Amino acid sequence: MIVYLFIIIGLRIFGKNELTQLSVSDLVFVLLISNSVQNAMVGGDNSLLGGMVAAGSLFLLNRGLDLFHYRSPKFAKLMDGEPVVLVRHGKLNHIQMKKNRLSLRDLEVVLRENGIGNIEIVDLAILEIDGKISILSDEDIKKDSKLTGEK
């Protein structure tokens, strides 16, 4: 359980973009992490029962954290963070881009995927808690001011 929590905290520290934008080196890293902590999880017990106990413990711990996450908004905010505005009215938020380790190239890829060729025409781009970037139009913003935290 300690290893599970360590890995969750490590992924949280690495940032949102690590979860959805895995490169080949990131995938290899995750695989090697799992292999490196395997002995810490089962010790010297390589039996079927030992593996099932370790897996069962992880299932229960994961379920418990999910329930706690659902019932505690403060815990959910701690674990997930909050959405971050990257672009507002065509202006890039350099501070948030740097803080979240996103390059202009990363953002431009998402814009092109949404049919946008120029950042200056973006009304709002938000880095969501799951690592995805949402692009919103001016009409979306007017419909729901809660999207930007403005009144």
Helices and strands as residue ranges (DSSP letters): H 2-14, H 17-20, H 24-42, H 48-71, H 73-80, E 84-88, E 91-92, H 94-99, H 104-113, G 119-121, E 124-127, E 133-136, H 138-143, G 145-147
